[in-house]
């Protein structure tokens, strides 16, 4: 069994630091995925929507490639923003149209619903896993710009790989908000997407993810970190790696130290990891 724990911790140092050096250069708020040496940034809103899109693919038992196609599509259609306008009656992340049978306006504006409808259409095509990401997206969307999705393929691949747990230690985020949030809200995306695959236990400001597959635990942690728009996260540990938020820059994952550094506890056959946010 593999465990990953998310907990809450206050963060007041940033204001003090900024007062000392108000002109210091900082990275913008958001999340960054680095895969194979290439980095791809999204802001906090985009990152949260990417997490929902990916979590819905996991919930449906689809391979990571499905999330890749969906992310490339939403990046082109809405810049990964849940917008309430578009061409004619197009709405939402995927610019789906009520008049074309995608659902009511209210339904389409629900990111979980719109993501699910996209996947429902995607899997109807028997070749969606073998053709290009662009062409798979176009089969669903029938866009007037049939090559438009291609430019988002690299970003979509990287984010899908990180959020599905395929690429360990790939995600890092910055959220300088002084707000706090309940851990149940912060982990809502991971809970819904992984409910049947990962056990979730919250105690106070700490949540523990448990699974037999370490990839699913990495996905749970990544989905929660990517949802930091709902509440800031301070640090994370999965197995032998550790991440510590830096208000100034996108902090890297490093080798963990202390009790959490061992992926297997004595006699238990379980690996442990932690993530600490704000309480």
C-alpha positions in Angstrom: 0.0 0.0 0.0 1.2 3.5 -0.7 0.2 6.6 1.2 0.4 10.3 0.6 -0.7 12.8 3.2 -1.8 16.4 2.7 -1.9 18.7 5.7 -2.4 22.4 6.4 0.1 24.9 7.8 0.1 28.7 8.1 2.2 30.8 5.7 3.0 34.4 6.9 6.6 34.7 5.9 5.9 36.0 2.4 4.5 39.3 3.5 7.5 39.8 5.8 10.0 38.9 3.0 8.3 41.2 0.5 8.4 44.1 3.0 12.2 43.6 3.3 12.7 43.4 -0.5 9.6 44.8 -2.3 11.4 45.0 -5.6 12.6 41.4 -5.7 11.7 39.5 -8.9 9.2 36.7 -8.5 7.6 34.1 -10.7 3.9 34.6 -11.4 1.4 32.6 -9.4 0.4 29.3 -11.1 1.7 25.8 -11.6 4.5 24.4 -13.7 5.0 20.9 -15.1 8.5 19.9 -16.2 8.8 16.7 -18.2 11.9 15.6 -20.2 13.5 19.0 -19.5 10.7 21.1 -20.9 8.5 23.2 -18.7 4.9 24.3 -19.3 3.1 26.8 -17.1 -0.6 27.4 -16.4 -2.1 30.0 -14.0 -4.0 28.9 -11.0 -7.4 28.9 -12.7 -6.1 27.0 -15.7 -4.3 24.5 -13.4 -7.5 23.8 -11.4 -9.4 23.1 -14.6 -6.7 20.9 -16.0 -6.9 18.9 -12.7 -10.7 18.4 -13.2 -10.4 17.4 -16.8 -7.7 14.8 -15.9 -9.5 13.6 -12.8 -12.6 12.9 -14.9 -10.6 10.8 -17.3 -9.2 8.7 -14.3 -12.7 8.4 -12.8 -13.8 6.9 -16.1 -10.9 4.5 -16.2 -9.5 6.0 -19.4 -5.8 6.0 -20.3 -3.7 9.1 -19.9 -3.9 9.7 -23.6 -7.6 10.6 -23.2 -6.6 13.4 -20.8 -4.0 14.6 -23.2 -6.5 14.9 -26.0 -9.0 16.7 -23.7 -6.4 19.1 -22.4 -5.2 20.1 -25.8 -8.8 20.6 -26.9 -9.7 22.8 -23.9 -6.5 24.8 -24.2 -7.5 25.7 -27.8 -11.2 26.2 -27.2 -11.1 28.3 -24.0 -7.5 28.6 -22.8 -8.6 26.2 -20.0 -11.0 28.8 -18.6 -14.7 28.0 -17.9 -16.0 30.9 -19.9 -19.8 31.6 -20.3 -19.5 32.9 -23.8 -18.3 31.9 -27.3 -19.1 31.5 -30.9 -22.9 31.5 -31.2 -24.1 29.5 -28.1 -20.8 27.9 -27.3 -19.9 27.7 -23.6 -17.4 26.4 -21.1 -14.1 24.7 -21.2 -14.7 22.9 -24.5 -17.1 25.5 -26.1 -19.9 23.0 -26.3 -23.2 24.2 -27.7 -26.6 23.5 -26.1 -28.2 23.8 -29.5 -26.0 20.9 -30.8 -27.1 18.5 -28.1 -24.2 18.8 -25.6 -26.5 19.6 -22.7 -28.1 22.6 -21.1 -26.1 25.8 -20.5 -26.0 25.1 -16.8 -24.7 21.6 -17.4 -22.0 22.7 -19.8 -20.8 25.3 -17.4 -20.0 22.5 -14.9 -16.4 21.4 -15.7 -17.0 17.9 -14.6 -20.0 17.5 -16.8 -18.4 19.1 -19.9 -15.3 17.0 -19.4 -17.4 13.9 -19.2 -19.4 14.8 -22.3 -16.1 15.3 -24.2 -14.9 11.8 -23.2 -18.2 10.2 -24.1 -17.8 11.5 -27.6 -14.1 10.8 -27.9 -14.3 7.1 -27.1 -17.0 6.6 -29.8 -14.2 6.9 -32.4 -12.4 3.6 -32.6 -9.2 5.2 -33.8 -8.9 7.9 -31.1 -5.9 6.3 -29.4 -3.9 5.7 -32.6 -4.3 8.9 -34.6 -2.7 12.3 -33.6 -3.9 14.3 -30.6 -4.9 17.0 -33.0 -7.0 14.7 -35.2 -8.6 13.0 -32.2 -9.7 16.4 -30.9 -11.0 17.5 -34.3 -13.1 14.3 -34.6 -15.0 15.4 -31.5 -15.0 19.2 -32.0 -15.5 19.5 -35.8 -13.8 22.8 -35.6 -13.5 25.3 -38.5 -9.8 25.3 -37.7 -8.9 21.6 -38.0 -5.2 22.0 -37.2 -5.6 24.4 -34.2 -5.2 21.7 -31.5 -1.7 20.7 -32.7 0.1 23.6 -31.2 -1.0 22.5 -27.7 0.1 18.9 -27.9 3.3 19.2 -26.0 1.7 21.1 -23.1 -1.1 18.6 -23.0 1.2 15.6 -23.0 3.3 17.0 -20.1 0.3 18.0 -17.9 -1.5 14.7 -18.5 1.6 12.8 -17.6 2.1 14.7 -14.4 -1.5 14.8 -13.3 -2.1 11.0 -13.9 1.0 10.2 -11.9 3.0 8.9 -14.9 5.8 11.6 -14.4 6.9 11.7 -10.7 8.0 15.0 -9.2 7.0 17.0 -12.2 4.5 19.5 -10.8 5.3 22.6 -8.8 3.1 25.6 -7.8 3.0 29.1 -6.4 0.0 30.4 -4.5 0.7 33.6 -2.4 -2.9 33.8 -1.2 -3.3 34.6 2.5 -6.6 32.8 2.6 -7.1 29.4 4.3 -9.3 26.5 3.3 -10.7 23.3 4.6 -8.7 20.3 3.5 -11.9 18.6 2.3 -12.3 21.4 -0.3 -8.7 21.4 -1.4 -8.8 17.6 -2.0 -12.2 17.6 -3.7 -10.9 17.0 -7.2 -8.7 14.1 -6.2 -11.5 12.6 -4.1 -14.0 12.7 -6.9 -11.6 11.5 -9.6 -10.0 8.7 -7.6 -12.8 7.7 -5.2 -13.0 4.2 -6.4 -9.2 3.7 -6.7 -7.6 5.5 -3.8 -8.7 5.5 -0.1 -8.9 9.0 1.4 -8.8 9.8 5.1 -8.8 13.3 6.4 -7.8 14.2 10.0 -8.0 17.8 10.8 -6.0 19.6 8.1 -4.3 16.4 7.0 -5.6 14.0 4.3 -4.1 10.5 3.7 -4.3 8.9 0.3 -3.8 5.1 0.2 -3.5 2.8 -2.8 -1.7 -0.3 -3.9 -0.5 1.5 -7.1 2.0 4.2 -6.4 1.1 5.9 -9.7 -2.4 6.6 -8.3 -1.0 8.1 -5.2 1.2 10.4 -7.2 -1.9 11.3 -9.2 -3.8 12.1 -6.1 -1.1 14.4 -4.8 -0.6 16.0 -8.2 -4.3 16.6 -8.7 -4.5 18.2 -5.2 -1.5 20.4 -5.8 -2.9 21.5 -9.2 -6.1 22.5 -7.3 -4.1 25.0 -5.2 -6.4 27.7 -6.5 -8.8 26.4 -3.9 -6.2 26.7 -1.1 -2.4 27.1 -0.9 -0.2 24.1 -0.3 3.1 24.5 1.5 5.0 21.2 0.9 4.6 17.7 -0.3 6.4 14.4 0.1 5.8 11.2 -1.9 8.0 8.2 -1.2 11.6 9.5 -1.3 10.9 13.0 -2.8 10.0 16.2 -1.1 8.6 19.5 -2.4 8.7 22.8 -0.4 6.7 25.8 -1.7 8.7 29.0 -2.3 6.7 32.2 -2.7 9.3 33.6 -5.0 9.9 30.8 -7.5 8.7 27.4 -8.7 10.5 25.2 -6.2 11.9 21.8 -7.4 11.4 18.4 -5.8 14.4 17.1 -3.9 15.5 14.0 -2.0 13.5 13.7 1.2 15.1 13.3 4.6 13.9 11.9 7.9 11.3 9.2 8.5 9.4 10.0 5.3 12.4 9.3 3.2 11.8 5.6 3.3 9.2 4.4 0.8 8.5 1.2 2.8 8.0 1.2 6.6 9.3 -1.6 8.7 7.0 -4.7 8.3 4.1 -2.8 6.8 4.8 -3.1 3.2 3.6 0.5 2.8 5.2 3.6 1.4 4.5 7.0 2.9 4.4 10.6 1.7 3.2 14.0 3.0 2.0 17.3 1.6 1.6 20.3 3.9 -0.6 23.2 3.0 -2.1 26.2 5.0 -4.4 25.9 7.9 
